[in-house]
Amino acid sequence: MMKPANNDLRTNLGLAFALLVLIGIAAASVDTVNRFADGAHWVDHTQQVIGELEMLTTQISLAESGQRGFLITNDERDLRSYQSSSSAIPMVLDSLQKLTADSPLQQRRIANLRIVMDRRLAMLRIGIEARQRGEIDRIAERERLGRGRELMEELVALVGEMRAGEDALLKQRSAVLEAGRIRTDAFIVLGNLSALGLLLFSFGVMKRQIAQRREAETQLRRYAAAVEDLYNNAPCGYHSLDAQGIFVQVNDTELKWLGYEREDLIGKVAFPDLLLPDNRVSFQENFSQVKLGTPVNDIEYELIRKDGSVLPVSLNATAVRDEAGNYVQSRASMFDVTLRREAEQRMHRANAFLDSVFEHIPHMIFVKDASELRFVRFNKAGEDLLGLPKGAIIGRSDYDFFTREQADAFVAKDREVLAGGKLVDIVEEPIHSKVMGERWLHTKKIPITDEAGKPRYLLGISEDVTDGKATERRIIELNQSLESQTAELQASNRELESFSYSVSHDLRSPLRAIDGFSRILQEDHGHALDSEGQRLLGVIRSNTKRMGQLIDDLLAFSRLGRQHLNVTTVDMTALAQEALAEVNLEYEELTPQVVMAPLPKAQGDPVLLRQVWINLISNALKYSRTRKPPLLEISAESNATHVVYRVKDNGVGFDMKYYNKLFGVFQRLHGADEFPGTGVGLAIVQRVIARHGGRVWGEAAVDRGATFCFSLSKEGRNE
């Protein structure tokens, strides 16, 4: 019965001991956990301080990065990054001050940290305000950057001291907790794991922030490179001058224009030394204004390139100043205006040419503005017509020179032209000139529109047709007179023709009777007449025959003026050969030597031209029949418009001093007993050729032959 009780007792005691042990362990564990929790609290407190220090370092770095990015790019995102970080720094400092309230040493360090931090933020803020005003001074910025590094080093040192203090405190508190490490392994391991996770997270966050910072720095470098490339390769020149006007900076574009290397100019050459002498005084005046704070714009100079050629430029300049407002250097942009000047010169020459044309056109030309119809341009011909100088015309209207009625008519027509938008041709309009009296003008008016198609000016061209109208009236009167004279002439011609036929008939009848009775007398009673009677009968018959031929020639000559020309293409070679054959029948006793080249064809009446050839060939044979043998040369030559035909003989010729009688009716240079003829043949030739639009002439010398020529147009002539 006792064993079970003892076992229970032992069991209970064991259980109690175990319970006591467990309770002790639990109590110890609770105490250890409490102490560990308290220690862990202080460890966590230290970690918070360290985290805030890291956050402080990160925020000041981000503030600096944002400020530098804004200075370079003027990007509002960089400005917002700076503002966010700079506003977070005071809160971080406040948090650090609360967390280290139990440490007087750390409190003093935070106070010093605030002072240095305020100075650094103030410097960053100055740079941003200068950038916002557009007054970035690179030299001053570099100075602020140097002082900023010093302040940053001081900040880093203070943060390092605080970090070192917290690290020492962390080590001390960790040593206190080391005794309970075994009992609280699980808690420590869990805490370490948690800390490790926190560290890994913090590392990830820090790594990401570092990557972002590196990317920002890369972007800053790219921006800086882009700005430098833009500066050097801009389509215009850039340079900066110190107070003495010496180059301190110049871009590649300007160097290329001038033909210099950068080391040739920087710190060595003053800008005025590159100017033409005439430009230097003007530059000094403008440069003085820039140094006093007045920008200059669109100032033109002529620069001398390295090769001696001249470069015309347009320059804009302003000044860069330090924080105290003192001049540091100029900043100038320069543009090549060579093409613009050439264009201006071409425009000037073109305008001068147009002005010259405008002034020298013999008709009145004027231009009026479309709104008030006042004259804005007036040429010399218009001045002469109105009898007023240009200065008295420009700016005035028609009402200043003409009667109201006439001015109203001019203005109404002007308004019609402007409203219609097209040319209006005024064939005749009267105008009263103070100098020339009443004149008639033929005027054309047209609107001149702007780019939108709205009329801006009215252009007028007036031709003085007063003399033309007078001439036209005289022509009409002359035509009327000519028609009257033509009618009278036609009536006279009809009367003359009737008279010619009457005379021909009246003359031929007695001539035929005389010739007939003379022949009967000679045939029936010739044996009763002596030799002298026979001779006298022969003279009577010869003269009646010559009188009949003269009547025929006169009728033929009179008919030439009335006969219609039947113009066609004429084979002149065949026509001359036919005429030669016909004339040879008349001079059968002669055996002339004839030289005839092929003759060009002509445009004319073949019947009349055949008569020309007959008359000229007959004339040549008649006056060369005494030669052994008679020689005739028939030829021709042509030019672009006419053909000249020639008939040359080796006859008796004539004296050229009687040339004016050659082509007159009944004008003979030789006696009828020596060379028969009526003196009408050459007159007929001249009239025929004249009706064809050509001319006839002759050349000769006594006993050296004669040459007669006539010309015909290649195009012919119609009537």
Salt bridges, closest charged atoms under 4 A:
ASP31 OD2 - ARG35 NE 2.61
GLU54 OE2 - ARG163 NH1 2.80
GLU64 OE2 - ARG120 NH2 2.73
ASP75 OD2 - ARG77 NH2 2.86
ASP94 OD1 - ARG114 NH2 2.39
ASP102 OD2 - ARG173 NH2 3.84
GLU135 OE1 - ARG133 NE 3.23
GLU141 OE1 - ARG144 NH2 2.60
GLU161 OE1 - ARG109 NE 3.90
ASP167 OD1 - ARG163 NE 3.40
GLU178 OE2 - ARG181 NE 2.79
ASP185 OD1 - ARG181 NH1 3.86
ASP252 OD1 - ARG262 NH2 2.67
GLU254 OE2 - HIS239 ND1 2.91
ASP264 OD2 - LYS306 NZ 3.88
GLU300 OE2 - ARG340 NH2 1.82
GLU300 OE1 - ARG341 NH2 2.99
GLU302 OE2 - ARG341 NH2 2.67
GLU323 OE2 - ARG144 NH1 2.50
GLU344 OE2 - ARG340 NE 3.55
ASP355 OD1 - ARG377 NH2 3.23
GLU359 OE2 - LYS390 NZ 2.64
GLU372 OE1 - ARG374 NE 3.00
GLU383 OE2 - LYS390 NZ 3.98
ASP384 OD1 - LYS380 NZ 2.87
ASP398 OD2 - LYS368 NZ 2.60
ASP414 OD2 - LYS368 NZ 2.65
ASP414 OD1 - LYS445 NZ 2.56
GLU416 OE1 - LYS413 NZ 3.30
ASP425 OD1 - HIS442 NE2 2.68
GLU428 OE2 - LYS469 NZ 2.92
GLU438 OE1 - HIS432 ND1 3.66
ASP464 OD2 - ARG439 NH2 2.91
ASP467 OD1 - ARG439 NH2 3.75
GLU497 OE1 - ARG562 NE 3.59
ASP506 OD1 - HIS505 ND1 3.66
ASP515 OD2 - ARG519 NH1 3.71
ASP515 OD1 - ARG541 NE 3.18
GLU532 OE2 - ARG535 NH2 2.44
ASP552 OD1 - ARG508 NH2 1.71
GLU578 OE1 - ARG610 NE 3.70
GLU582 OE1 - ARG610 NH2 2.49
GLU637 OE2 - ARG646 NH2 3.20
ASP703 OD1 - ARG627 NH2 3.56
GLU719 OE1 - ARG691 NH2 2.24
